[in-house]
Amino acid sequence: MQAWRTISLWMDQLDEPLVARPSLPHDLDVDVCIIGAGYTGLWTAYYLKRQAPHLRIAILEAQTAGFGASGRNGGWLMGNLLGEDRLLASLSAQQRRDSIDLLHDIPDEVQRVLQREGVDCDYRKAGVIYCAARYPEQERHLRAYLDDLYRQGMNEDDYCWLKPEQLAGQLRASNAYGALFSPHVATLNPAKLVRGLARVVEGLGVTIYENTPAQDWDTGEVRTVQARVRCQWVVPAVEGYAASLPPLGRHQLPVQSLLVATEPLPASAWEQIGLGQGQAFSEGSRQVTYGQRTLDDRLVFGARGGYRFGGRLREDFNLSEAEVELRRYLFSELFPHLKQVRISHSWGGNLGMARRFRPHMLCDRQRGLALAGGYGGEGVGASNLGGRTLAALILGQHNALTAQPWVHDNRPLSSLASWPPEPCRWLGYNAIIQSFVLEDRVLANPASPAWRRRLARRLAEFMEGFMH
């Protein structure tokens, strides 16, 4: 049992014994076979059973529920979808607004389920703060982003600008230029959520088989070492582990995100920081950072990781000293008094990145295949939408969920965009990330001359264009 206690801070905070459920010992016939007991698989099972209690549903999990990114992330429940601006660009103004409202409702929909099912996962909805507090270019970037959001049809109720004195009422960051605030984000303990969902779906009649990795799958069948599961629908809900189930790895790359947590901080430290309501926060660079204040007064802070050649999964998440210190550097830029704070936990996880950085929810009716993924770093919320949407597609519904531009109904898996072969994908992805690192290093140095700052910013913007 002790090995489980190294997965993440969130797993350490569970008050339940982490004992694996039985594995699948024999062949099985079901209506729906879900591969993966993470968020997408559990949400799909939940919404299917709520609407069609007669369905026979089995979930095959290679480890135990929540072992993957669902138990390792930063605990942001976002009312967003990666690349939504590009996905919604072709819609009419009213259609776009309807889609935006659907996305913004994700945290509230999750809260409704939590209340209905009695799941306690430290849910707090106090919004998110994207702060400009390390260099002036962050303010210009965030203000331009806000203008773009308004052009897309959003308003001040969705996103608003906080002046430094307004920001100080929520977050007291060193050298703050201001911040972008949105109310459509909640924070939570992701391990408590995923473990709670597993118990809920079991109560609805879904069987979860743990320590049962799927070795292969095809139309109407999933194969494990010991058994075969025959089914009408296969739902590969593997996200960052797509490379382990060909040909899914052509469409989703496993990339890593890495986090640290401090020891519980005294009240005096939090008086200097704020975040009294459970707000999520980020500093506005392309490093993609994310943080929150936990219920036991720790600071959790993460930043984008990397991609390994050939799509190899990272299995060892004992972070190196350099990986820990980069995250310490980033959060201590905002809170200098935390430079020497003790780091109690460090961890990470594999998440799935779709080609062109566009999430997808796909249904191939001919093959009986339904899948969702490519959420990037927004999977806690996006997986709820994915699970609801896959349930609607499997049940043959036509509604607001299935009418969205990220939904591929009655389309084959091959219709999804594919990543280029190696070494192109490794070179391309890492070139983009290195341009972001260079930009941050240059802009964070007040002594950098204006010409070098412009060059670094333009290079990063150019490289970011390849993500679209």
N, C-alpha and C positions, 0 to 999 in steps of 0.2 A: 504493500500500500504506500510505502514511503516514496517510491518512484513517482507516484502521481503528484506529490507535493512539489515537484520541480517544474510543473507545466507553466504556471503563471502565479502572480499574486492572487488573481481571482480564484483559482483553484484552492489556494491556501486558505481563502476566506470561507470556503464551504463548510457547513456544519453537518454534512452527511458523509457516511463512509463511502469511499469510491471503490465499490466492489463491482467487478464486471458482471454483466448479465450473461446467461448461458450462450454459447455459440450455436450455430445451426448444425445439427448432427445428421440430418437426412434430407432427402429431396422434399420439395414443397410446391404446392399449387396455390397461387394467390391471384387476386385481380391486379394489384399494383405492387411492384418490387422497387423499393427506394434504396439506392446505394449511398450511404453516408448519413450518420445521425448527427449532423450539424444543423445550423439554422434552416437552410433551404429544405432539407429532407424532412425535418420535424414540422416546419410550417406547412409544407405540402400535405403531409399526413394529417395534420390538425384540421385544415380547411376541407379536405376531402371527407374526413369522418364526420365533421359537423354537418355537412350537407348531404352525405350519402353514407349513413351508418352501416349499411349492408356490405360495403366494400371490404374485401379481405386484403389487408395491407401488411407487408413485412418490410422492415428496415434492416439492411445489412451494414454493420459498422466494423471497419477494420481494427479499430482500437476500442474505445468506449465513447459514449456520447459526449461531445464537446472537446474531444482531444485535439482537433484541428483548430483552425482560426476562430471558430465560434467560442472557444474557451480561452483565447489568447489575445484578443484585440484590445483596443483602447477604450471600449465602453461608450462610444458615441452612437446614439440612435438617431440617425439623421433623416429628415424629411426631404431627401434629395436622391438623385441618381447620377452616377458619374457620366459626364458628357451630355447632360439633359439639354443644355442650350442648343447643341447641334442636332440632337434628336427631335427637338420640338420646333426647329426653325421653319420647317415647311408647313406647319399647321396654321390655320386661321387664328385670329386673335382670341376668339372665344374658345376654340379647341385647346389652344395653348394654355389659357387660364384654367380650363377644366383639368388639364393634365397637371398643371402646377399645384392645384388644390388637392388632387389625388396624392401627389408626392408629399406635400406638406402635412397631410393627414396621417402619414405613416406612424409617427410617434404616438399619436392619439389612438390609432387603431391597436397598436401594441398594448397601450395602457388599458384599453377596454378588455382585451383578452386577459391581461394580468389580473384585473379586478374580477372578471367573470370566473376565472379558474383558480384564483387564490394563490398566484405565484408572486413571491417576494424576491425582487432582484435589485433592490436599492434604486428604483426608478425615481428620477427627479427631472422634471422638464423646466429648465430655466434658461434655455437658449444657448447660443454659441457666440463667442467673441473672437473675431479675427483681428488681431491688434497689429498696428504699425508701431513698432517700438524698438527697432534695431537700427534702421537707417531710413532716410527720408524717401527713398524710392518706394518703400513699402506703402507709404501713404498714397503716393501717386498711383501705384498699381491697384490698390484697394478701391480708391475713388473711381478709377476707370472701370473697374469690375462692377461697382455699384451702378454706374451709369448704364452699363450693358444690361444688368439685371432689370433696370427700369424699362429699357427698350424692349426687353422680352415680355413685358406685361406685368411685372411685379411692382409693388408699391412700398410705401414706408411701413406698412404693417408686416411686410415680409422681410425687408432688410432696411436698416437705417444707419446713418453715420453717427457715431458718438465722438464728440469733441473730447479733448483730454480730460477736462473737468467732469464730463459725463461718464467717461470710461472709469475714472477713479472711483465712482460709486459702485462699480462691480469688480474691477480688476485694477490693481495698482502696480503697473509695470514701470520699470525704469525707462526714462527718456521716451515716454509715449507721445506719439503724434496724433493719435486717435484710433478709432476702431470701427469695424463693420459688425453690426449686431443683427442676428436673426433669432426669432423665438422658436423656430421649427426644429429644435434639436433637444434631445434629452440625454442624460447620462445614466449609466446603470452598471451593475456587475454582470458582465457577459456570461461568466460561468454559471452564476445562479439562474440566469435566463435559460440557457441551453439545457441545464440539468432539470430545471422546472418543467420546460416544455416536454422533455422526454417522459417525465412522470405523467404529465397530462395526457399525452397521446396513448400511453399504455393504458391509462384509465378509460380511454375511448375504445379500446379493443385492438390497438396496433401492437404487433409483436416486434421488439427490437432484439436482434441477435448481434451480440458484441464479440470481439475477437474473431470476426468472420469477414476477412477481406474478400472482395469480389475479384476474381482473377481475369474474367472475361465476360463479355455480354454480347448479345445479338437479339434479333427480333424475337420477342416472346420468351427470352431465357437469360438468366444470369447464373454464372458458374463460380463456385467456390472450390476450395481444395477438397472438401468432403461431400458437397451436395450440389444439386441443380435446383434452381427456383424457376418454375414455369409460370408465366404471367401474361396478362393482356397488355400491361404498360410497364415499361422500364423507365425509371427516373434516376439518372446518374447525378446525384447532388453532391459533387466532389470538389467543386470550385478550385482551390489551389492544388489539389491532387489530381487534376485532369490528366497529367502526363502518365499517371499510373494505369489509365484505362484508354488505350488507343481506340479510335483516332481523336479523342477529345483534346489531346494535347496540341493538336494543330491550331486550335481555336482559342485556347487559354494558356497563358504562360504563368508558371509559378514564380511569384516575386515575394520578397520578404519585407516585413515591417517589424521593427525592433523597438522595445520599450524598456523603461526603467521605472521603479517606484522608490520613493524615499521612505525612510522610517516615519512614523507618525510625528507630525510637526506640532510644536506647542502653539497655544493660542496667540502668543506674541508674534510668532512668525506669520500666522494667518491674518493678523491685523495689518501686516505690511503687504499682504498679497490680495486679500478679498476672497472672491469666489464663494461667498457664504450660502448661496442658494443651489449649488451644484452645477454651475455653468460649465460648459465645455469651452476650451479656448485654444487658440493657435496663434503663432506669430506668422505674419504674412509673407513668407518666402516660398520659393519653389521647393524647399526641402520637405514640404508637406509634414508639418508637425501637428501634434494633437495632445491635449492634456486635460486633466480634470482633478478635482479635489474629491477624494474618496470619503465615505461616511466615517471612516476612522482617521481622517485628517492626514492622509498621505498625499503627496503630489505624484500623480502618474503622468509620465510624459514619453511620447514616442515620436519617431521620425522614420521616413521612408528608408527601406533597406536596399537590397540589390537583386540581381538576377544571375543565376549560375548557368554556365555554358551547357547547352543541350537540354535545358529545362530541368536540370537535376534538382530534386527537392532538398531543402536544407532540413536535416534531422537533428543536428546538434544546436540547440539554442542556448548554450552556455556562452553568453556574449563575451567577446574579447574586451580587453581594457580600452582599446581604441573605440569600439562601438559604444561602450558605456560612457566614455568621456565626451564623445561628440554630443550625446544627448544631454549630459550635464552642462556642457558649454552652452548649448542652445537655450536651456531653461534658465541658466544663471545669467545669460544676457538680459533676460527679462527681470529676474529676481536675484540681484548680485549677492544678497545676504545668504543665498543657498549654495554658494560655490563649494563650501566644504561639507555640505550635508551628507549624512550617510545614506548610501543606496542600499536598500534592503533586498530588492528583487530586480532581476533583469531577465527578459525573456523575449520571444518573438514567435512568428508564425508565418506559414505559407498562405498567400492569398492569390486569387486568380485575376489575371489581367487579359481582357479580350483585345483582339486586333482592332486598331483604330480607337481603342479605349472606350468601346461602346458596349455596355451590358446587353444581354439578350435573354429572352424567354421564348423558347421554341417548342413547337409541337409538330411532330411528324406522325400523322394519323395512320399512314400506310404501314409504318414500322412499329407503331405503338411506343413512340419515344417522346418523352417530355423532359426538358432540362432548362435550367436557368443558371446564369453565372456571369463571370467577367465583371464583378461588382467593384473591382479595385479596392480602395480602402473604405468603402461605404456599405459593406455587406451586412452590418447588424440591422439596418433599416431596409436596405434593398432586398434582403432575403425574405423579409415578411411580405413585401410586394410580390416577390418571385413565387413564394409558396401559394399566395392567394391566386395569382395568375395561372400557375400550373394547374391548380385544382379546378379553376374555371375552364381551362382548355380541355382537361381530361374529361370533365363532365359535359363538354359540348356546349358550354354557355357562350353567349355573345353579349358582352356588356362593356362597361367603361374600362374594366381591367384588360380585356382582350383586344380592345380597339386602339391600344397605345402604339406609338411608332417603334418601340423596342420589342414588340411582340411579333414573332414569326410563326403564324398559324399555318398549319398544313404545309410546312416547308421541310426539306431534308436537312440533315446536319451539315451537309456539304455547302448549303447556301450561306452559312456563316463565313465571314472573312477569315482567312488563314494567315498565320504568321509566316514570314519567309523562312527558308531553311537556314541552318547554321552554316557559316559563322555570321551571317547577315543579322540575325535577330540579336545575337549577343553583342555584336559591334554596335548596332543601332541603338539598342536599349541603353547600353552603358555609355555611349557617347552623349545621349540626351541627359542622363543623370549627371555625368561629369560636367556638362555645361552648366547645370544648376548649381553644382558644388562650387565651380569657379565663380559664378555670379555672386553667390553668397559670400565667398571669401573676399572678393574685391569690394563689394558694397558695404560689408561690415567693417571695413578698414577706413576710418575717417581720413587717412592720409592718401588714399587712392586718388589720383588725378581725375579730373572730369572726363577726359577722353577715354581713360581706361574703364571708368564706370559705365559710360555709354556703350563701349564695345562689349563689355561683359554682359550687359543687359540685352543688347540686340542679338548677341550670339545665343543666349538662353531663349529668347523669344523665337528666334529662327528654329532652334532645335525643338522647342515645344510644339511648333507647327506640325512636326512629323507625328505627333501623338494624335492628330486629328484625321 
